[in-house]
Amino acid sequence: MALCPLAELGDGKARGFDPHGRGADSLFALRHRGVVRVYRNLCPHLLVPLEYRKDRFLSADGQWVVCYAHGARFRPDDGTCVHGPCRGDALQALDHREVDGWLVVPLEQLHP
C-alpha cells in the first residue's frame, strides 16, 4: 500500500497513517538522519497510540520517538525504548520500500 510521496517526509519529521480508514493512525513513518523507518503506532508498555495529536510522534528536537501517555522515549533508528517504563522493549518495525518516489508498505504487514 502506498502511504505518501517520500518527498513529503522531511528529516526529523514523522507522519501517521490510517490505512484501514478507522479514524486513528495505526502506523507512522519517520525520516531520521536521512533514513526512513515505519513503525506500528503502539506503545509496548500500555498498548496505546504514541502521539498526543495528529503526527506528533517525535520530541520537539526530532531526536526521539515519544509516547505521550507516559513519556517513554524510543530511538528513531531502531525503535528501542531508552527511557521510561518499557525500557529495553521496542516499537514494531514494518518492512517498506520506495516505488517511484512513494513510500510503500506490503499489504500483508498492515494486519496486526
C-alpha positions as CSV (number, residue, x, y, z in Angstrom):
1,M,0.0,0.0,0.0
2,A,1.3,3.4,-1.0
3,L,1.4,5.7,2.1
4,C,2.8,9.0,0.8
5,P,5.4,10.6,-1.5
6,L,8.8,10.2,0.2
7,A,9.4,13.9,-0.6
8,E,6.7,14.8,1.9
9,L,8.6,13.1,4.8
10,G,11.3,15.6,5.8
11,D,14.3,14.8,8.0
12,G,13.4,14.9,11.7
13,K,9.7,14.6,10.9
14,A,7.1,11.9,11.3
15,R,3.6,11.3,9.8
16,G,0.8,8.9,10.9
17,F,-1.3,6.8,8.6
18,D,-4.7,5.1,8.9
19,P,-4.6,2.5,6.1
20,H,-7.8,0.8,7.3
21,G,-9.8,4.0,7.4
22,R,-10.7,3.5,11.1
23,G,-10.2,7.1,12.1
24,A,-6.9,6.6,14.0
25,D,-3.4,6.2,12.7
26,S,-2.3,2.6,13.2
27,L,1.2,3.2,11.9
28,F,3.7,6.0,11.3
29,A,6.7,6.8,9.2
30,L,9.7,9.0,10.1
31,R,12.8,10.1,8.5
32,H,15.8,10.4,10.8
33,R,19.3,11.3,9.6
34,G,18.1,10.6,6.0
35,V,16.8,7.1,6.7
36,V,13.0,6.3,6.5
37,R,11.5,3.9,9.0
38,V,7.9,2.7,9.5
39,Y,6.5,1.5,12.9
40,R,3.2,0.4,14.3
41,N,1.6,3.2,16.4
42,L,1.5,1.2,19.6
43,C,3.5,1.7,22.8
44,P,4.8,-1.6,24.0
45,H,4.1,-0.6,27.6
46,L,0.5,0.5,27.6
47,L,-0.5,-0.7,24.2
48,V,-1.9,2.8,23.3
49,P,-1.1,5.1,20.4
50,L,2.1,7.2,20.9
51,E,1.1,10.6,19.6
52,Y,-0.9,13.3,21.6
53,R,-2.2,14.8,18.4
54,K,-2.0,14.2,14.7
55,D,1.5,13.5,13.5
56,R,3.1,14.3,16.9
57,F,5.3,11.3,17.3
58,L,8.7,12.9,17.8
59,S,10.3,15.1,20.5
60,A,10.5,18.8,19.7
61,D,14.0,18.4,18.5
62,G,13.1,15.4,16.3
63,Q,15.6,13.2,18.0
64,W,13.3,10.8,19.9
65,V,10.0,9.0,19.3
66,V,7.9,9.8,22.4
67,C,4.9,8.0,23.9
68,Y,3.0,11.0,25.2
69,A,0.9,8.7,27.5
70,H,3.8,8.3,29.9
71,G,6.9,10.0,28.4
72,A,8.8,6.9,27.2
73,R,11.5,7.7,24.6
74,F,12.4,5.4,21.7
75,R,15.4,5.6,19.4
76,P,14.1,6.5,15.9
77,D,16.7,4.3,14.2
78,D,15.6,1.0,15.7
79,G,12.5,1.8,17.9
80,T,14.2,0.6,21.2
81,C,13.0,2.3,24.4
82,V,15.8,4.0,26.2
83,H,13.8,5.9,28.8
84,G,10.6,5.0,30.6
85,P,8.7,2.0,32.0
86,C,9.2,0.0,28.8
87,R,13.0,0.4,28.7
88,G,14.5,-2.3,26.5
89,D,11.3,-3.0,24.7
90,A,10.9,-1.8,21.1
91,L,8.3,-0.5,18.7
92,Q,7.3,-2.9,16.0
93,A,9.0,-2.0,12.7
94,L,7.4,-2.7,9.4
95,D,9.2,-3.5,6.1
96,H,8.8,-0.8,3.5
97,R,10.3,0.2,0.2
98,E,10.4,3.1,-2.3
99,V,8.4,2.7,-5.5
100,D,8.5,5.6,-8.0
101,G,9.1,8.1,-5.2
102,W,6.4,6.7,-2.9
103,L,6.7,5.1,0.5
104,V,5.1,1.6,0.2
105,V,4.3,-1.0,2.9
106,P,3.3,-4.5,1.8
107,L,-0.4,-5.1,2.4
108,E,0.2,-8.3,4.5
109,Q,2.0,-6.2,7.1
110,L,-0.9,-3.9,7.7
111,H,-2.7,-6.5,9.8
112,P,-1.5,-6.9,13.4
